[in-house]
């Protein structure tokens, strides 16, 4: 593959999506061939699946159904967008990728790790990130930030114990895969992005 796949991860309220968009604008100004994609989503089929996953009306969705939906959205995105773009030499900035499933469905839902690994491997078809950046945030700070959101989705509305497990999962898995972990508490958006830029420039 000629291109680069850079993944941005983190628990709810970490400011991840804002940083991905800033990174996209930054690389565009540097005349890089760059694309921004999100999970679940990024293409028509996967965006339709996203609506089902995040719909607050779907309270009865079982954990295995949720897992399969995430993997289906991922498989389609890899097939339709990620692989072709990497082959064309694009830098792809991902708002979440398969680490999110390890954390949310593994640590969060308690699904067997072997099942998740098997489905992740099937969905990504050999694609691995060149860089993973995890934005960490304390639950106290995350709750404060989330208060500004007018509408919460089905995942954001989960209980505190669930979100505690998510943060723990990201920190533990991040160390295992040697991801770059950036603590966001007490820092401005500009300070956090300056750290992000330095990390990005080592890879691209």
C-alpha positions, 0 to 999 in steps of 0.5 A: 500500500502506498498511502497512510492510514491514521486512526484517531480514537478515544472515549466519548467527550475526548474531543477526537472528532474536532482534532481529526477535522483540524488534522484534515485541514492542516494536511490539506494546507500542506497540499497532501492527498488526504481524506477524512472518514468516520466509523461507522459510516463514510459511505452510503451503506455504512452510514445507513448502518450507523443510523441503526446502531446509534438510534436511541429507539433501538434499546433492545439491540443485543450485543452480538447484533451491535457487533455484527453491525459495526463489522458490516459497516467496516467491511463495506468501508474497507472494500469501497473506500479504504483499500482503493484510496490507500492504493492511490497513495492517499493519507486517510484520517479515520475517526475510529477503526477496529480498536473501537470494537475491541474496546466498546464491544470487548471491554464495554459489552463483555464479548469474547475477545477471540470473536471480536478479533476474528471478525475484525480481521475478516472486516479489515482484510489485512489493513492496519493503521500506520498510526493510532492516536488516542485522546484520553479524558477523565470521566469528570471532564467528559461529562462536563463536555458532553453537557453541551451536546443537544442530543445524545446517541444510544452509545453516549447514553450508556451508564457510567460503569460502561464509560469507565470500562471504555476509558480503561480499555483504551488506556490498556489496549493503547499501551499494548499497541504502542499508540500515542496517548494524549491526555486532554484534561486542562489543555486547550484545543490548540495545545492538544492539536500542537501535540497532535501535529508533531506526532503526525509530521513524524509519520507523513 
